[in-house]
Amino acid sequence: MNKSIIKVSAFALLMTANIAFAQEKSENQKEKVEQLDEVVLSDTKFELKKENSGKVIYKITSKEIKQNTGKTVVDLLDNIAGVEVNGNNNAQGSNIGLYFRGGRNRQVAIMIDGVLVTDPTGISSSYNLNLLDLNQVESIEILKGSSSTLYGSGAANGVINIKLKKASKTPISFNYMASLGTNNTQRNRKTNLDELNQSIGLRGTLDKFSYLANFSMSSVDGMSSANDKDAATPFEKDEFNSNNSMLKLAYQATEKLNFELFGDFNEYQYDYDGGAYFDSDINNGFEKQLRFGLKSNFNYQKGQLKATISASDVERGFESFNGFSNTVDNYLYEGKSLFAELINKYTFSENVHVIAGVNYQDFDNQTTTPFGNIDSDIANYTTIDPFASVVYTRNKFNLNAGLRLNNHSEYGNHLVYHVNPSYNLKSSDDFKLKALASYSTAFIAPSTYQLFSVYGNTDLDPEENSTVEFGFDTSYKKWLDASAVFFYREEDNAIVLPDFITYRNAENTVNAKGVETVVSIKPIDKVTVTLAHTYTNKSADFDYIPKHKINANVTVKPLERTFVSLNFKNVGERTYFDQYGSFGTAGEDVVIDSYSLVDLSVNQHLGSHTVLFASLNNMFNEDYEDTLGFSTKGRNFRVGLKLNF
């Protein structure tokens, strides 16, 4: 790691700590927090009381994010029932597999402040969550289940709705975060500080104008991406470096009309190895993404109108050693996307409101590789989707129903719909109990890679899904929160690459079923215990999806400004189908052993300005494989400081 960076970081830590202690004020009284009815956005794209939603939507709140300072967005997602993250425990910068209810990456839509984010250069077109700094995030909503009616292609299994921070009400406020830690595998127990993370932000409001700017950087070294357990000598270390910047400018033109200009630029560079259990000191890669856009919101007497336009430009590439020719091959992927949406909510009465809109998306992909190119003049497509839904709430009954007509330039029209009733069996202040059910259809359009690459097939049909779910959601006296949901999903026309020559649609229907259960209790005022279990059974699987996954978390507030969190995760056996013989078992299943991890984190608030935090991950140094052939992190610690004023 660059020693000058460490020196600058240490100096910044010392200076900011001195500033914080100088400005610290005595706080002997608790803050009085106004208790508001919890609202969710993911179900309708507009604020909706949680009790009127027919979905179990998990929200990672601002408070939870503050209590998990130093972690990543993916770290928090990995603890949600029904969500399986593959690769998060591998070397930094590894590909992340994000699976909802047995589905794949490209069946989950990722929204940032209501704007769809994708990567048109990838096989799955999924957004790289490594590009997002948790310090920029205010809250995260996770909506599981088919949501194509509202969010379009790619939302067949769920939506991750990320809300970024807003400007402060003061003219200027400042925040800074820095952390140092180790980055070891299970067999390497060195105490070198190989991981450095820093983030700095400014935000404020001046009359009708508000702003927010954030910059973060990360530098990680210390472990090899490939597993070297059977190697005679340890593999070389693979380094990862990233920079993330974000800017939001808002203007409140009138009491009812506002505008927001936003943009971000993210880049990272990384080393990687030759494959499973195979080292390389040559391979390296990079990724850059520029995204910018404009949003406007207009409130009128009986409704609300939102308009959004966003464009992104992605460039990524890598160098890979070719053992056959003894040369280095270069790969370059360039993609552009355009997202535009106009959506209106109209309130007919206290019980009925209608949401209607139109969505436009444009993607193109330019790829240059030694094995063939993709020309952006050919590898492009557009979608124009009108959609509408109605939300009806009366007495204890709620109904959310809608449809969407997808107009795709490559495969024509496709209609999807959903029906989502729910009923509040009990709705007193002390006890709430809601029963819910839904039936929905969805589709996933082929990516530009699957359509136009050397493996592409322009005759591909879109994947089609139908999902049924039912369950309940309950709470009792702010002491108990619990939910349980059963789901069953069928998928037709799954896109596969059976011969590694041409993509095609699978002939058989794939089904997935399961149950997601979450119980959160607060036995005493200072303690919260959350238990979650996910059961997933899929008829055919090429992914690392366990049948059973258990998450348990205990959060304790032993002192007024101290938070201690202990997290346990057990991931059951996973079956990986070795389609191409990568592990010497071509055409056979490889069973990957189950594993358990225990993580500890502590946040100590020093007054109103400073937070000290520390974490100990994989406390018992569990030796396991998350992805076959690749390294996983062993016992590691991290310490840091966060300053706000």
Order of alpha helices (4+ residues) and beta strands (2+ residues): alpha-beta-beta-beta-alpha-alpha-beta-beta-beta-beta-beta-alpha-beta-beta-beta-beta-beta-beta-beta-beta-beta-beta-beta-beta-beta-beta-beta-alpha-beta-beta-beta-beta-beta-beta-beta-beta-beta-beta-beta-beta-beta
